[in-house]
Amino acid sequence: MLLGLLSAGLSTLEGLIQSLSTTITADLIGHLTGNRLGDGEQRLRRLAWLNKGIIVALAAVSILWSYDQLLHPNLSVAILAQNGVYAFFSAAFVPVLFCIFFKNTPVRAVAAASVTAVVVHFAVYYGDLRPTRAARCATRQWPRHWRY
């Protein structure tokens, strides 16, 4: 059972690395470079090589981060995967919604909504912006570690 759980976890992480590298290559680099990578088959070959390089870079970052977590455990890998999936969902929700229900929506509006969703997601998560904190700020009931 333990090996099954381990293989399921590794499969999920491998899928995240593959999808992240493809997103970086196809959606970011592919669109930002325009025709500078060539045309047709030449462009596809160059994007494929870039994708392989990005996979290697992501693997190196993953290895270094994992090693650091082994030496100084302060974060759960499950939190990273969960946080990334929620951020991806928040970024993808508006484009999918607008694509299904609305026609002729400006691309800039949908892109701005996606960027805003990701910024808000990480601000709420890492900035610890919760209703309880807002209520304490309004009534000036500061936690002990906030006092000067």
Secondary structure, 3 states (H helix, E strand, C coil): CHHHHHHHHHHHHHHHHHHHHHHHHHHHHHHHHCCCCCCHHHHHHHHHHHHHHHHHHHHHHHHHHHHHHHHCCCCCHHHHHHHHHHHHHHHHHHHHHHHHHCCCCCHHHHHHHHHHHHHHHHHHHHCCCCHHHHHHHHHCCCCHHHCC
